[in-house]
Amino acid sequence: MNRLIDSQSLYLRKHAENPIDWWTWCDEALEKAKRENLPIFLSIGYSSCHWCTVMEGEAFSDAAIAAYMNANFLPIKVDREERPDLDSIYMQALQAIAGAKGWPLNLFLSPVDRVPFYAGTYFPVEAKYGRPGFLNVLQQIRQVYDTDADKVSAIKNQVFSYLQQTITSTQQELSADILLKGLTQNAETLISRGTEPGFPMIPYATAALRTARFEPPNASYGAAGICQQRGLDLFLGGIFDHVGGGFHRYTVDPTWTVPHFEKMLYDNGQILEYLANLWSTGMQEPALERAISQTVQWLKREMIAPQGYFYAAQDADSFVTAEDSEPEEGAFYVWSYGELEQHLTTDELQALMNQFTISSSGNFESKNVLQRYQVGQLAPELEVALAKLFRIRYGAMPEAISTCTPARTSQNAKTYSWQGRIPPVTDTKMIVAWNSLMISGLARSAVVLQNPEYLDLATAAAQFILNNQWSIGAASSSQKNRLHRLSYEGQPSTIAQSEDYALLIKALLDLEQATLSIHLSDSSPHPWLAQAIRVQQEFDDHLWSAEGGYYNTDASDNLVIRERSYDDGAIPSANGVAIANLVRLFLLTEKISYFDRAEHALKSFSSVMVKTPQRCPSLFTALDWFHNQTLIQTGADAIARLSQRYLPTAVLQLKVDLDSNFVGLVCQGLSCQSPAYSWEQLQEQVCQSIKRG
């Protein structure tokens, strides 16, 4: 056992029995490394990461590697989901050193200043896959550290210079032309390159969807076509679990067939919102609605805690039998042809083969991943066949299972008496940022599909955060009454970072708009806007930078730099989301200070937006809000109709005291158009306003 045994993090506990003498990222570890001149081996990953799991079972469990590591380095293990600030800094360093990104993220740091001088991802025990054996890497790194200080210093200086460049920029004007160019370039990143894996890339898809409204109605393909194709890839592809619902992390191929099987809450929340927005543009395809519905059913069955919040993730790997020493990737989700023949009738199997990628040879290690061939409503016999596959996996038909007990550890997975297959491990911690993404996805889905149940699920999660994530009993007085990022079994942990604040504020504003649409008969004020204002004030107080934009985290002597991240990754950048929030708050409160702050922040990132627009689609989403912000004040009937349309830069406000002669008022920032006296005139004004910039 090492120091990780008492950690709350599932990822860290997975390494608790390694022979490596792991430390957590803490002052004591950093001081020890500095005092004893031990280069720091920093390893960052997360619980559902497949290759993190592989390296834990291989290199980190190897006695010879552990003996050398313990004698020559100070090893630190970090859960990126607990510390996204550290992950962001050192992922940038990996990019500088190796020209690539990915997890596990393994770096060697100088103990004096914690700047990396070597980095990589997965290292095997013995040399293979074109990668050196890990013990050999350790020995060479230690030799260079001891004998070539000039080389180590030169690499560190290059890395630190690269990191510094990511947080400095000059200001430029951000015109409407730059907006359209940036949106278009980000849309083009979604076009398949033919050999690349299939990632959802929802921040880019969101930018593409915004681009489509600036194109002529008869445009051939263009951004609208790109967005529709991304939707088809998502809800027809193997990335979607057609049997149990929910989306996997990505596919390893460009045909969207074979996924990397982990399911992350943050992907599913973003995809729900994107698909709902696609629906609102007119792509009202039954397969799209089924994907949303099945994903919500997966959430309810496997990902909701009794307190109402959402769990973080499910692993890619699972055990086939309780006697297995190691889990297999995708075992819970794939089907042998023999299984299908055994459990389905001949007609059912043929119907399934007509609609899905099924063959006797399979498409993933002799097994079958289901991918749909075409859109449309599934025939009743097909739904029966899929329900039978559900029964194989879960041990009962879908209508007989409302909640599944999560497998919290590998040992739990192997010892619990499951009705069907052994499920993958579920990481049951609550992350504010990820819950907020799901709240937004559910809220938008509730509106466009007019399903109050979705809104109820979103509301319960938001209420849990508001009621439980401000810790009164924190150890440090500076942490009292601050939003906390994590919850372990209902207990808050770790001060929130900028992504938690930004995405929670967005979720609260999305709930405010959804509640307005779903509960039109209730004219009483709802608390979501007031709560968003409160959280925004705390965000401003603690993380606003005088340069413009928001720091990732509070100042810390242990960080190499204090980042204001603008890059989009698997989730949208906090600053992009935060700036869009400021514009929405300005529209809803008429407080010009929000708009001024949004402008200041955009200018602070203007240089990178002009030079490298494809790094920051969420900043262009924010710029779209800035140029085309629209407030629509109207009555309940108009809100019910408008809310189901795609109006990407508009907020709705219920006005019960409208003059009986007109139906609504469209305002653009500090000025309003003449009142609209008909529904047709209101629509025309709204359409003009949201693309005037």
VMD Tcl script that draws the C-alpha trace (Angstrom):
set ca {
  {0.00 0.00 0.00}
  {1.13 3.58 -0.64}
  {-0.20 7.04 0.25}
  {-3.07 6.81 -2.24}
  {-5.02 4.21 -0.27}
  {-7.05 6.82 1.63}
  {-7.71 9.04 -1.36}
  {-11.29 9.90 -2.26}
  {-10.39 9.72 -5.95}
  {-11.21 6.40 -7.62}
  {-8.33 6.95 -10.06}
  {-5.79 7.47 -7.29}
  {-7.09 4.48 -5.30}
  {-6.59 2.30 -8.39}
  {-2.85 2.94 -7.89}
  {-2.86 2.38 -4.13}
  {-1.41 -1.14 -4.38}
  {1.33 -0.25 -6.86}
  {4.85 -0.87 -5.52}
  {5.64 2.72 -6.55}
  {5.78 5.04 -3.54}
  {3.23 7.49 -4.93}
  {2.66 10.94 -3.45}
  {-0.22 13.30 -4.15}
  {0.47 16.83 -5.40}
  {1.13 18.58 -2.09}
  {3.60 20.94 -0.42}
  {5.29 18.10 1.47}
  {6.06 16.15 -1.70}
  {7.30 19.19 -3.59}
  {9.52 20.28 -0.71}
  {10.98 16.79 -0.34}
  {11.85 16.65 -4.05}
  {13.55 20.05 -3.83}
  {15.41 19.25 -0.61}
  {16.74 15.90 -1.88}
  {17.23 17.03 -5.49}
  {14.91 14.31 -6.80}
  {13.44 14.92 -10.25}
  {9.66 14.69 -10.02}
  {7.86 12.04 -12.04}
  {4.36 13.47 -12.50}
  {1.70 11.11 -13.85}
  {-1.77 12.48 -14.66}
  {-4.78 10.45 -15.76}
  {-8.38 9.60 -14.94}
  {-10.34 6.58 -13.84}
  {-12.06 5.63 -17.09}
  {-8.97 6.13 -19.28}
  {-8.16 2.80 -20.98}
  {-4.42 3.34 -21.45}
  {-4.12 4.74 -17.93}
  {-5.57 1.46 -16.72}
  {-3.18 -0.52 -18.91}
  {-0.13 1.34 -17.60}
  {-1.30 0.90 -14.00}
  {-1.46 -2.87 -14.51}
  {1.83 -3.05 -16.40}
  {4.63 -0.53 -15.78}
  {3.35 0.87 -12.48}
  {2.94 -2.66 -11.08}
  {6.40 -3.83 -12.14}
  {8.77 -4.43 -9.19}
  {11.97 -3.48 -11.03}
  {10.48 -0.26 -12.37}
  {9.11 0.62 -8.93}
  {12.47 0.01 -7.22}
  {14.29 2.28 -9.64}
  {11.55 4.91 -9.55}
  {11.46 5.04 -5.74}
  {15.25 5.38 -5.49}
  {15.76 8.00 -8.18}
  {12.58 10.07 -8.51}
  {9.77 11.50 -6.46}
  {6.62 10.03 -8.05}
  {3.40 12.07 -7.90}
  {0.04 10.84 -9.14}
  {-2.73 13.34 -10.06}
  {-6.37 12.81 -11.04}
  {-6.97 15.27 -13.88}
  {-10.64 15.41 -12.99}
  {-9.73 16.74 -9.54}
  {-7.04 19.12 -10.80}
  {-7.80 20.32 -14.34}
  {-5.53 23.32 -13.69}
  {-2.46 21.07 -13.36}
  {-3.60 18.93 -16.27}
  {-3.98 21.98 -18.52}
  {-0.53 23.37 -17.76}
  {1.29 20.09 -18.20}
  {-0.69 19.07 -21.28}
  {0.57 22.29 -22.88}
  {4.07 21.22 -21.86}
  {3.58 17.80 -23.48}
  {2.52 19.60 -26.66}
  {5.71 21.67 -26.54}
  {7.99 18.66 -25.93}
  {6.38 15.88 -27.94}
  {4.01 17.69 -30.33}
  {1.09 15.56 -29.15}
  {-1.52 15.30 -26.43}
  {-3.18 12.45 -24.57}
  {-3.46 10.43 -21.39}
  {-1.84 9.01 -19.40}
  {0.19 12.22 -19.21}
  {3.66 11.45 -17.85}
  {6.28 14.14 -17.25}
  {9.63 14.63 -15.58}
  {9.91 17.94 -13.72}
  {12.77 19.88 -12.22}
  {12.30 19.78 -8.43}
  {13.31 23.45 -8.12}
  {10.74 25.11 -10.38}
  {8.49 22.19 -11.48}
  {9.13 22.91 -15.18}
  {9.17 19.71 -17.31}
  {12.23 18.60 -19.27}
  {10.78 15.37 -20.71}
  {7.24 14.11 -21.31}
  {5.25 11.35 -22.96}
  {2.03 9.37 -22.71}
  {1.84 5.57 -22.47}
  {5.11 3.76 -21.76}
  {5.10 -0.07 -21.99}
  {7.18 -2.25 -19.66}
  {9.22 -3.56 -22.58}
  {9.82 -1.71 -25.84}
  {6.90 -2.18 -28.26}
  {4.47 -0.21 -30.44}
  {7.47 1.91 -31.42}
  {7.78 3.09 -27.79}
  {10.77 2.51 -25.47}
  {10.50 0.36 -22.38}
  {9.72 2.39 -19.27}
  {12.68 1.26 -17.15}
  {15.02 2.26 -19.96}
  {13.31 5.67 -20.13}
  {13.75 6.17 -16.39}
  {17.43 5.23 -16.52}
  {18.18 7.55 -19.43}
  {16.24 10.46 -17.89}
  {18.13 10.12 -14.61}
  {21.47 9.93 -16.44}
  {20.74 13.11 -18.41}
  {19.56 14.88 -15.25}
  {22.79 13.97 -13.43}
  {25.29 14.55 -16.23}
  {23.92 17.18 -18.63}
  {22.52 20.13 -16.68}
  {22.89 22.41 -19.70}
  {20.61 20.21 -21.82}
  {18.00 19.97 -19.05}
  {18.12 23.74 -18.60}
  {17.78 24.41 -22.33}
  {14.71 22.17 -22.63}
  {13.14 23.75 -19.55}
  {13.69 27.24 -20.93}
  {12.01 26.30 -24.21}
  {9.06 24.73 -22.42}
  {8.63 27.65 -20.04}
  {8.81 30.11 -22.93}
  {6.08 28.12 -24.71}
  {3.91 28.15 -21.59}
  {4.38 31.90 -21.20}
  {3.24 32.47 -24.77}
  {-0.06 30.76 -24.02}
  {-1.02 33.42 -21.46}
  {0.06 36.63 -23.20}
  {-1.43 38.36 -26.21}
  {-1.86 41.74 -27.88}
  {-5.29 43.26 -28.44}
  {-6.93 43.56 -31.84}
  {-10.32 44.67 -33.05}
  {-12.84 41.84 -33.41}
  {-15.05 42.77 -36.32}
  {-18.04 40.96 -37.77}
  {-15.78 39.77 -40.61}
  {-13.44 38.12 -38.08}
  {-16.48 36.51 -36.44}
  {-17.70 34.93 -39.67}
  {-14.20 33.85 -40.70}
  {-13.58 32.25 -37.30}
  {-16.92 30.45 -37.22}
  {-16.38 29.15 -40.76}
  {-12.87 27.88 -40.08}
  {-14.04 26.07 -36.96}
  {-16.91 24.51 -38.90}
  {-14.45 23.17 -41.45}
  {-12.55 21.24 -38.77}
  {-15.52 18.86 -38.61}
  {-15.04 17.71 -42.20}
  {-13.70 14.16 -42.11}
  {-10.03 13.80 -42.98}
  {-10.53 10.13 -43.92}
  {-8.04 8.57 -41.51}
  {-8.72 10.25 -38.18}
  {-10.67 8.85 -35.21}
  {-14.21 10.12 -34.73}
  {-14.40 12.59 -31.84}
  {-17.65 14.43 -31.02}
  {-15.86 17.84 -31.00}
  {-19.03 19.56 -29.82}
  {-17.49 23.04 -29.30}
  {-16.63 22.97 -33.01}
  {-20.04 21.58 -33.97}
  {-21.65 24.38 -31.95}
  {-19.66 26.95 -33.91}
  {-20.64 25.24 -37.17}
  {-24.33 25.35 -36.27}
  {-24.01 29.07 -35.65}
  {-22.29 29.52 -39.01}
  {-25.18 27.96 -40.94}
  {-27.57 30.89 -40.37}
  {-25.22 33.25 -42.26}
  {-25.27 31.07 -45.38}
  {-27.80 31.50 -48.20}
  {-30.78 29.11 -47.97}
  {-29.76 27.31 -51.17}
  {-26.13 26.77 -50.15}
  {-24.88 23.38 -51.32}
  {-23.76 21.47 -48.24}
  {-21.88 24.18 -46.29}
  {-22.05 24.48 -42.52}
  {-25.63 23.19 -42.35}
  {-24.60 20.01 -44.15}
  {-21.54 19.62 -41.93}
  {-23.73 19.88 -38.84}
  {-26.28 17.40 -40.11}
  {-23.52 14.93 -40.99}
  {-22.04 15.27 -37.50}
  {-25.48 14.54 -36.07}
  {-25.84 11.44 -38.27}
  {-22.38 10.24 -37.23}
  {-23.36 10.61 -33.60}
  {-26.83 9.08 -33.45}
  {-26.34 6.39 -36.12}
  {-22.71 5.51 -35.38}
  {-21.14 2.96 -33.09}
  {-20.24 5.82 -30.77}
  {-23.87 5.62 -29.63}
  {-24.95 2.65 -27.52}
  {-28.03 1.59 -29.48}
  {-28.99 -1.00 -26.85}
  {-28.52 0.81 -23.55}
  {-28.28 4.47 -24.54}
  {-25.52 6.99 -23.94}
  {-22.54 7.97 -26.06}
  {-19.03 6.56 -25.84}
  {-15.97 8.82 -25.76}
  {-14.98 8.55 -29.45}
  {-14.47 6.03 -32.24}
  {-11.05 4.75 -33.19}
  {-11.91 4.94 -36.90}
  {-13.19 7.69 -39.22}
  {-16.29 5.64 -40.11}
  {-17.72 6.12 -36.58}
  {-17.97 2.35 -36.11}
  {-15.79 1.08 -33.26}
  {-15.73 3.24 -30.13}
  {-13.30 3.71 -27.30}
  {-15.94 2.42 -24.94}
  {-15.78 4.69 -21.87}
  {-18.85 6.89 -21.34}
  {-18.14 10.36 -19.99}
  {-20.83 12.59 -18.54}
  {-19.35 15.68 -20.18}
  {-19.65 14.17 -23.68}
  {-23.22 13.09 -23.14}
  {-24.34 16.46 -21.80}
  {-22.84 18.34 -24.74}
  {-24.18 15.88 -27.30}
  {-27.70 16.13 -25.88}
  {-27.62 19.92 -26.23}
  {-26.20 19.72 -29.75}
  {-28.76 17.17 -30.93}
  {-31.57 19.20 -29.37}
  {-30.35 22.28 -31.24}
  {-30.16 20.26 -34.46}
  {-33.78 19.26 -33.89}
  {-34.71 22.92 -33.46}
  {-33.15 23.77 -36.85}
  {-35.56 21.36 -38.54}
  {-33.65 18.06 -38.48}
  {-36.54 16.31 -36.75}
  {-35.36 12.78 -37.41}
  {-36.82 9.89 -35.35}
  {-33.34 8.39 -34.84}
  {-32.21 11.68 -33.30}
  {-35.13 11.76 -30.88}
  {-34.50 8.09 -30.01}
  {-30.86 8.84 -29.21}
  {-31.86 11.62 -26.82}
  {-34.54 9.47 -25.18}
  {-32.27 6.43 -24.81}
  {-29.49 8.57 -23.37}
  {-31.85 9.99 -20.76}
  {-32.94 6.45 -19.91}
  {-29.27 5.48 -19.45}
  {-28.80 8.46 -17.16}
  {-31.81 7.52 -15.04}
  {-30.79 3.87 -14.88}
  {-27.03 4.11 -14.31}
  {-25.79 7.65 -13.73}
  {-28.01 9.41 -11.18}
  {-27.23 9.36 -7.47}
  {-30.13 9.12 -5.01}
  {-29.46 12.80 -4.15}
  {-30.16 13.81 -7.77}
  {-26.69 14.59 -9.13}
  {-25.00 12.76 -12.00}
  {-22.03 10.42 -11.74}
  {-18.86 11.25 -13.66}
  {-18.03 8.33 -15.95}
  {-18.07 4.64 -16.77}
  {-14.97 2.66 -17.70}
  {-14.23 1.28 -21.15}
  {-13.19 -2.07 -19.70}
  {-15.15 -4.72 -17.83}
  {-14.70 -8.30 -16.67}
  {-16.17 -11.15 -18.70}
  {-16.19 -13.47 -15.68}
  {-15.53 -12.96 -11.97}
  {-12.44 -15.17 -12.29}
  {-10.69 -12.85 -14.77}
  {-7.60 -11.04 -13.49}
  {-7.91 -8.18 -16.00}
  {-10.96 -6.55 -17.61}
  {-11.47 -6.46 -21.38}
  {-12.15 -3.37 -23.39}
  {-15.75 -3.13 -24.59}
  {-16.80 -6.51 -23.14}
  {-20.04 -5.08 -21.72}
  {-21.12 -3.59 -25.05}
  {-20.26 -6.00 -27.90}
  {-21.96 -9.11 -29.26}
  {-20.69 -12.33 -30.74}
  {-22.60 -13.64 -33.72}
  {-23.24 -16.85 -31.79}
  {-24.96 -14.90 -29.00}
  {-27.22 -13.19 -31.50}
  {-28.14 -16.50 -33.13}
  {-28.85 -18.03 -29.74}
  {-31.10 -15.30 -28.34}
  {-32.88 -13.91 -31.41}
  {-35.29 -15.54 -33.79}
  {-34.17 -15.94 -37.41}
  {-36.45 -13.07 -38.47}
  {-35.25 -10.81 -35.68}
  {-31.61 -11.46 -36.49}
  {-32.21 -10.79 -40.18}
  {-34.08 -7.57 -39.39}
  {-31.22 -6.48 -37.14}
  {-28.65 -7.28 -39.85}
  {-30.63 -5.21 -42.34}
  {-30.34 -2.14 -40.13}
  {-27.07 -2.59 -38.22}
  {-23.45 -3.62 -38.86}
  {-23.59 -7.30 -37.91}
  {-21.63 -10.16 -39.42}
  {-20.34 -13.57 -38.42}
  {-16.75 -12.21 -38.39}
  {-17.62 -9.07 -36.44}
  {-16.02 -5.62 -36.61}
  {-14.20 -5.52 -33.24}
  {-12.03 -8.45 -32.19}
  {-14.49 -10.98 -33.70}
  {-17.41 -9.30 -31.92}
  {-20.01 -6.87 -33.23}
  {-20.42 -3.18 -32.43}
  {-23.85 -2.02 -33.56}
  {-23.93 0.86 -36.05}
  {-27.10 1.86 -37.93}
  {-27.08 2.04 -41.70}
  {-29.88 4.56 -42.19}
  {-32.23 7.02 -40.53}
  {-35.91 6.55 -39.84}
  {-38.15 4.94 -37.27}
  {-37.08 1.49 -36.13}
  {-39.69 -1.17 -36.82}
  {-41.39 -2.75 -33.77}
  {-39.65 -6.09 -34.33}
  {-36.29 -4.32 -34.31}
  {-37.07 -2.66 -30.98}
  {-38.00 -6.12 -29.65}
  {-34.67 -7.50 -30.85}
  {-32.76 -4.63 -29.20}
  {-34.73 -5.20 -26.00}
  {-33.60 -8.83 -26.01}
  {-29.99 -7.68 -26.33}
  {-30.65 -5.36 -23.40}
  {-31.82 -8.39 -21.41}
  {-28.58 -10.26 -22.22}
  {-26.56 -7.33 -20.96}
  {-28.61 -6.31 -17.92}
  {-30.46 -9.51 -17.04}
  {-34.00 -8.15 -17.55}
  {-36.07 -6.31 -20.13}
  {-35.82 -2.49 -20.19}
  {-39.21 -1.89 -18.58}
  {-38.24 -4.10 -15.62}
  {-35.15 -2.08 -14.65}
  {-35.42 1.46 -13.34}
  {-32.10 1.72 -11.49}
  {-28.86 -0.25 -11.69}
  {-26.48 -0.59 -8.77}
  {-23.14 0.91 -9.88}
  {-19.96 -1.13 -9.73}
  {-17.77 1.23 -7.70}
  {-14.49 -0.73 -7.89}
  {-13.07 -3.64 -9.84}
  {-13.40 -5.84 -6.78}
  {-17.01 -4.80 -6.35}
  {-17.64 -5.57 -10.02}
  {-16.31 -9.11 -9.63}
  {-18.01 -9.97 -6.33}
  {-21.50 -8.50 -6.74}
  {-24.23 -10.81 -8.01}
  {-25.22 -9.20 -11.32}
  {-28.31 -10.33 -13.21}
  {-26.60 -10.00 -16.58}
  {-23.07 -9.16 -17.65}
  {-20.53 -7.69 -15.24}
  {-20.76 -3.93 -15.83}
  {-17.84 -1.51 -16.13}
  {-16.83 0.43 -13.04}
  {-18.70 3.71 -12.54}
  {-16.86 6.69 -11.10}
  {-19.55 7.99 -8.76}
  {-18.03 11.34 -7.86}
  {-19.94 14.51 -8.74}
  {-18.14 17.18 -10.79}
  {-19.86 20.57 -10.95}
  {-18.65 21.41 -14.47}
  {-19.75 18.08 -15.91}
  {-23.09 18.09 -14.12}
  {-23.65 21.57 -15.50}
  {-23.07 20.36 -19.06}
  {-25.70 17.67 -18.54}
  {-28.11 20.16 -16.96}
  {-27.79 22.34 -20.07}
  {-28.29 19.35 -22.36}
  {-31.39 18.18 -20.52}
  {-32.82 21.71 -20.32}
  {-32.52 22.27 -24.07}
  {-33.87 18.78 -24.85}
  {-36.84 19.46 -22.56}
  {-37.69 22.60 -24.50}
  {-37.39 21.35 -28.08}
  {-39.09 18.02 -27.34}
  {-41.49 19.55 -24.79}
  {-40.66 16.91 -22.21}
  {-41.00 18.18 -18.61}
  {-39.32 15.03 -17.23}
  {-36.00 16.10 -18.73}
  {-36.33 19.48 -17.04}
  {-37.12 17.80 -13.72}
  {-33.89 15.77 -13.91}
  {-31.90 18.92 -14.69}
  {-33.57 20.81 -11.87}
  {-32.78 18.13 -9.29}
  {-29.07 18.16 -10.20}
  {-28.91 21.95 -10.09}
  {-30.63 22.04 -6.71}
  {-28.12 19.54 -5.32}
  {-25.23 21.75 -6.41}
  {-26.80 24.92 -5.03}
  {-27.68 23.25 -1.73}
  {-24.50 21.27 -1.13}
  {-21.45 22.61 -2.95}
  {-20.76 25.67 -0.80}
  {-18.83 24.12 2.07}
  {-19.37 25.73 5.49}
  {-16.94 23.44 7.28}
  {-13.90 23.77 5.04}
  {-10.54 23.49 6.74}
  {-9.30 26.87 5.52}
  {-11.20 30.07 6.23}
  {-10.48 31.19 2.66}
  {-12.47 28.19 1.41}
  {-15.58 28.75 3.50}
  {-18.69 29.65 1.54}
  {-16.89 29.01 -1.77}
  {-18.23 26.83 -4.54}
  {-16.55 23.40 -4.46}
  {-15.82 21.42 -7.61}
  {-16.35 17.84 -6.42}
  {-18.64 15.82 -4.23}
  {-17.71 12.39 -2.92}
  {-20.78 10.62 -1.57}
  {-22.44 13.98 -0.95}
  {-19.42 15.60 0.72}
  {-17.96 18.65 -1.09}
  {-14.26 18.67 -1.95}
  {-11.78 20.91 -3.79}
  {-12.38 24.59 -4.51}
  {-14.11 25.15 -7.85}
  {-12.17 26.15 -10.92}
  {-13.18 28.48 -13.73}
  {-14.85 25.74 -15.77}
  {-17.08 24.90 -12.80}
  {-18.17 28.51 -12.37}
  {-18.65 29.22 -16.07}
  {-20.58 26.04 -16.90}
  {-22.73 26.26 -13.76}
  {-23.72 29.83 -14.60}
  {-24.57 28.75 -18.15}
  {-26.63 25.84 -16.80}
  {-28.56 28.16 -14.48}
  {-29.30 30.54 -17.36}
  {-30.36 27.58 -19.53}
  {-32.69 26.42 -16.76}
  {-34.14 29.93 -16.51}
  {-34.96 29.88 -20.23}
  {-36.23 26.28 -20.18}
  {-38.44 26.86 -17.16}
  {-39.90 29.88 -18.91}
  {-40.86 27.68 -21.85}
  {-42.04 24.54 -20.04}
  {-43.95 26.18 -17.17}
  {-45.65 29.01 -19.03}
  {-48.76 28.80 -16.85}
  {-46.64 29.64 -13.80}
  {-46.07 33.40 -13.81}
  {-44.17 33.42 -10.49}
  {-40.46 34.29 -10.71}
  {-38.01 31.41 -10.78}
  {-34.75 31.48 -8.82}
  {-32.35 30.48 -11.58}
  {-31.43 33.98 -12.77}
  {-30.86 35.23 -9.22}
  {-28.65 32.21 -8.51}
  {-26.68 32.78 -11.73}
  {-26.04 36.39 -10.68}
  {-24.86 35.22 -7.25}
  {-22.46 32.65 -8.69}
  {-21.21 35.16 -11.26}
  {-20.33 37.59 -8.47}
  {-18.25 34.94 -6.71}
  {-16.59 34.04 -10.01}
  {-15.69 37.71 -10.58}
  {-14.43 38.17 -7.03}
  {-12.00 35.26 -7.09}
  {-10.93 34.47 -10.65}
  {-11.29 37.62 -12.80}
  {-8.01 38.85 -14.27}
  {-7.24 42.54 -14.65}
  {-5.92 41.65 -18.12}
  {-9.38 40.37 -19.06}
  {-10.92 36.93 -18.79}
  {-10.75 34.45 -15.95}
  {-7.89 32.53 -14.41}
  {-8.29 28.76 -14.36}
  {-7.85 28.63 -10.60}
  {-6.91 30.70 -7.56}
  {-3.30 31.83 -7.29}
  {-0.94 29.13 -6.04}
  {2.79 29.12 -5.43}
  {2.87 25.51 -6.66}
  {1.80 26.32 -10.23}
  {4.38 27.05 -12.92}
  {2.08 29.66 -14.48}
  {-1.40 30.98 -13.77}
  {-3.38 30.21 -16.90}
  {-6.34 31.92 -18.48}
  {-7.21 29.05 -20.80}
  {-8.94 29.71 -24.09}
  {-8.35 26.42 -25.94}
  {-11.30 24.13 -26.44}
  {-10.81 20.47 -25.77}
  {-13.24 17.74 -24.81}
  {-15.27 20.46 -23.08}
  {-15.65 24.10 -24.10}
  {-13.14 26.60 -22.75}
  {-14.19 28.28 -19.52}
  {-13.44 31.74 -20.88}
  {-15.52 31.19 -24.00}
  {-18.50 30.08 -21.92}
  {-17.96 32.80 -19.33}
  {-17.96 35.63 -21.88}
  {-21.17 34.36 -23.48}
  {-22.70 34.20 -19.99}
  {-21.80 37.86 -19.39}
  {-23.64 38.92 -22.54}
  {-26.72 36.89 -21.53}
  {-26.66 38.40 -18.03}
  {-26.45 41.86 -19.56}
  {-29.55 41.19 -21.66}
  {-31.54 39.80 -18.75}
  {-30.52 42.38 -16.13}
  {-29.76 45.48 -18.27}
  {-26.55 45.97 -16.26}
  {-24.01 47.41 -18.69}
  {-21.10 46.29 -16.46}
  {-21.61 42.71 -17.66}
  {-21.33 43.80 -21.28}
  {-18.23 45.90 -20.57}
  {-16.58 42.94 -18.89}
  {-17.41 40.70 -21.86}
  {-15.84 43.21 -24.24}
  {-12.70 43.50 -22.09}
  {-12.32 39.72 -22.00}
  {-12.81 39.30 -25.75}
  {-10.18 41.93 -26.47}
  {-7.73 40.17 -24.18}
  {-8.03 37.03 -26.34}
  {-8.31 38.84 -29.68}
  {-4.79 38.06 -30.84}
  {-5.16 34.29 -30.58}
  {-8.65 34.51 -32.14}
  {-7.19 36.23 -35.20}
  {-4.01 34.15 -35.48}
  {-5.25 30.67 -34.55}
  {-9.07 30.67 -34.65}
  {-9.31 26.89 -34.73}
  {-7.97 26.66 -31.20}
  {-10.90 28.52 -29.69}
  {-14.37 27.90 -31.18}
  {-16.07 28.79 -27.87}
  {-14.53 32.26 -28.00}
  {-16.20 32.70 -31.38}
  {-19.46 31.52 -29.87}
  {-18.98 34.27 -27.30}
  {-18.12 36.80 -30.02}
  {-21.32 35.80 -31.82}
  {-23.28 36.63 -28.65}
  {-21.40 39.93 -28.39}
  {-22.18 41.04 -31.97}
  {-25.70 39.61 -32.30}
  {-27.14 39.67 -28.76}
  {-30.92 39.88 -28.85}
  {-33.54 40.22 -26.13}
  {-37.09 39.19 -27.01}
  {-39.79 40.46 -24.67}
  {-43.10 38.84 -25.47}
  {-46.07 36.90 -24.13}
  {-46.49 33.26 -23.22}
  {-47.81 32.08 -26.58}
  {-44.91 33.58 -28.52}
  {-42.37 32.23 -26.03}
  {-43.82 28.73 -26.43}
  {-43.21 28.95 -30.18}
  {-39.91 30.84 -30.22}
  {-38.23 28.69 -27.59}
  {-38.42 25.63 -29.83}
  {-36.60 27.41 -32.66}
  {-32.85 27.73 -33.04}
  {-32.08 31.29 -31.91}
  {-28.41 31.04 -30.89}
  {-27.91 34.63 -29.68}
  {-31.33 35.40 -28.21}
  {-32.80 35.29 -24.73}
  {-36.52 35.32 -24.02}
  {-38.25 37.38 -21.37}
  {-41.89 36.99 -20.42}
  {-43.84 40.26 -20.46}
  {-47.32 39.97 -19.00}
  {-48.08 43.69 -19.36}
  {-47.63 44.01 -23.13}
  {-49.76 46.57 -24.90}
  {-52.70 44.69 -26.38}
  {-51.90 46.16 -29.79}
  {-48.53 44.46 -30.24}
  {-47.10 40.97 -29.67}
  {-43.49 41.60 -28.72}
  {-40.44 43.82 -28.50}
  {-37.00 42.93 -29.92}
  {-34.04 44.71 -28.32}
  {-30.42 44.78 -29.44}
  {-28.24 45.75 -26.54}
  {-29.17 49.26 -25.46}
  {-31.72 49.91 -28.20}
  {-35.03 48.35 -29.18}
  {-36.78 48.03 -32.50}
  {-40.30 49.31 -32.99}
  {-42.92 47.01 -31.42}
  {-43.99 44.03 -33.52}
  {-47.72 44.09 -34.18}
  {-47.97 40.57 -35.61}
  {-46.35 37.19 -35.17}
  {-44.89 37.46 -38.68}
  {-43.33 40.85 -37.92}
  {-41.87 39.53 -34.65}
  {-40.29 36.57 -36.46}
  {-38.81 38.86 -39.11}
  {-37.30 41.16 -36.49}
  {-35.82 38.25 -34.54}
  {-34.34 36.67 -37.69}
  {-32.74 39.99 -38.66}
  {-31.42 40.67 -35.19}
  {-29.64 37.37 -34.56}
  {-27.51 37.74 -37.70}
  {-27.11 41.49 -38.01}
  {-23.42 41.32 -37.07}
}
mol new
graphics top color blue
foreach p $ca { graphics top sphere $p radius 0.5 }
foreach p [lrange $ca 0 end-1] q [lrange $ca 1 end] { graphics top cylinder $p $q radius 0.2 }
display resetview
